Amino acid sequence: MSESRETLKRKPLFNERGDIETVKRRMIGGNTTNLNDFNNLRYSWVSDWYRQAMNNFWIPEEINLQQDVKDYRKLSPAERRAFDRILSFLVFLDSIQTANLPTLGAFITANEVNLCLTIHAFQEAVHSQSYGYMLDTICSPDERNAILYQWKDDERLLERNRFIGDLYNEFQERQDARTLVRTAVANYVLEGIYFYSGFMFFYNLARNGKMGGSVQEIRYINRDENTHLYLFRSIIMELKKERPELFTEGLVEEYRQMIRAGVEEEIRWGEYAIGDDIPGLNREMIGDYIRYLGNLRSTGLGFGPLYEGGRAIPASMAWIEQYSDANLVKTDFFEAKPTAYAKSTALVDDL
């Protein structure tokens, strides 16, 4: 059996014979005591990440959605349909992340990284709460349930959810090092492509003067996702250093194809969910933006671009950055009253 296919052992909750020397700590396969020691970190990036994530704390209900209640009824049929589909998909993404992260954490033997994964899972739960707050406020109870469980009636959405769920279930069925890396790459794609693609639709509503409260919720979520993206990129990059046999030329090409498959799936979903009937967006813009995200994420891991073209955001989609940049001052889009947005400088999405 190759090292990449060797079954990983679930770490014990307490290990009195665990290593206490920082230099011996490993992302996977280490001999951890599970003691949280903030003064002795193996991975120097964890300290800044942890503080940023803690500073990002927010409460969904602090955002007023009363105008959204009125705006939702005024959306065009195409906008309303896209809003419902994309929100349903985002609810699924955050829900499956909340469930999946502890599964990975059971095999991560760097205790400081598990602290990060714990915060990550908590924030995904807050995101689910945020979407629930949006649904409870904007929709009737029947509409809420129809959106929440839309995948039961929408075969395209079910297919989309199944594609992601099957990748995550791989690690439930085969808990080896290679499959853990595949799952980490799948997390990275979810955080850095699927979420960002969904946010694009809400930001387009904002620039058309609609659903401002919902967009503020999305901006807070987007800020958290920046940190989640950085976390999984860091985990993968540390594994590249510690376990080079998991990043042979053949395996890197496998991971590249995973990212490409995620991009193509997301483009098909975006074309279906949004189409050409919403002011400010069309199929061509959607495809260009998601391929740009694919290139950005692949090169961020050192895997090289997937598609021709550079890393610059397509000119037709440059407006997204004024909404997604967490370092900008939060502004009420319709009253132009600036308010404090971040408690500290946020991690920038340049991965």
Buried (B, 14 or more C-beta within 10 A) or exposed (E): EEEBEEEBEEBEEEBEEBBEEBEEBBBBBBBBBEEEEEEEBBBEBBEEBBEBBEEBEBEBEEBEBEBBEEBBEEBEEBBEBBBBBBBBBBBBBBBBBBEBBEBBBBBBBBBBBBBBBBBBBBBBBBBBBBBBBBBEBBBEEEEBEBBBBBBEEBEBBBBBBEBBBEBBBBBEEBBBBBBBBBBBBBBBBBBBBBBBBBBBBBBBBBBBEBBBBBBBBBBBBBBBBBBBBBBBBBBBBBBBEBBEEBBEEEBBEBBBEBBBBBBBBBBBBBBBBBBEEBEEBBBEBBBBBBBBBBBBBBBBBEBEBBBEEEEEBBEBBEBBEEBBBBEBEBBEBEEEEEEEBBEEEBBEBEB
